[in-house]
Amino acid sequence: MAIEIPVFAVEQPIGIFYTGVTNAADLLSICQFDFRRIHENGDRKEFLGIQRELKKNRIKEIHKYIKTQDAVFPTSIVISVDEKCVDLEQKGLGYIMKLSEYVDPVDERLNIPLDSLATIIDGQHRLKSFEDINGIVFDLPVSIFVGVDDAIEATVFSTVNLAQTKVNRSLVYDLFALDKNRSPEKTCHEIAVALDELDESPFKGKIKRLGTATEGRFGETLSQATVVKGLLPYITKDAVIDRDIGRRFGSWPFRDAFLHLTTEPAVVSRQKFMSLLDKSKLLDGEFTIDEYPPGSSGASRLYHNLRSSTGIDN
């Protein structure tokens, strides 16, 4: 078995590497995750690997993001492969890079199996997040270093990560204004703008729209990112999922109580919600496994009972 990737050669001061595109599942199948660690070798300590430990929460977030309609990873996963596992065939202006396992004719301890012929230099969290992704075809750009030593791998990793500059989050939230679809971030951005501009707002003129001081204004004590992040938990439990629903369908399910109380863009008071829910005569003792089984069937039954008992169905 082998993996074939169409690639082009790229020559830069550090040397030649190859860039191409391959399926995420294929790339994951040949990569090993090489974490920085201390290995005891007799009375000596050896420092091995170059990657940081994987962060489970970050993988979980990316894994969820992959399933959304606007998922995109335009920057390359950077890997290193042993030259013994590589065969290059010229094709047009580029090459077909064939990656396959290496079987040593003398010492089987030198064998390199297919599932560990590549080491990830940059992008380990992105790639790891594709584990257990079923039914999603996702191509990834990849940059491949062939036959380089640990020092070069470490240099590339350090250079790429030290050169990265964190994007101003206030700018990111401000750019949601350009989105044609509704999303929790866009709504909170619009609220932040209103709070900064409306005369009756206690925050008028106090919000730094792009995260930096606005020329000619004084007394800006809050960044836009601070305001948006503070508002988000009040309207969504999962901004990524709700943003994806807005992009796919344009509206969100289970708004029955709100739409029963008003059909206009308005803020419905807690008292009005309570007056509606108080119509329901469901008792604590009715919430049993037999009445409302765990899972979607029980949730659906409770949903329909609440609609009926509150009069929403009428």
ABEGO torsion letter per residue (X at the ends): XBBBBBBBBBBBAAEBBBBBBBBAAAAAAABBBBBBBBBBBEABBBBBEABBBBBAAAAAAAAAAAABAABBBABBBBBBBBAAABBBBBBEABBBBBBBBBBBAABAAABBBAAAABBBABGAAAAAAABGBBGBBBBBBBBBBBGBBAAAAAAAAAAAAAABBBBBAAAAAAAAAABABBBAAAAAAAAAAAAAABAABAABGABBAAGBBBBGBBGBABBAAAAAAAAAAAABABAAAAAAAAAAAGBBBGAAAAAAABABBBBBBAAAAAAAAAABABBAAABBAAABBBEAAAAAAAAAAAAAAAGAAX
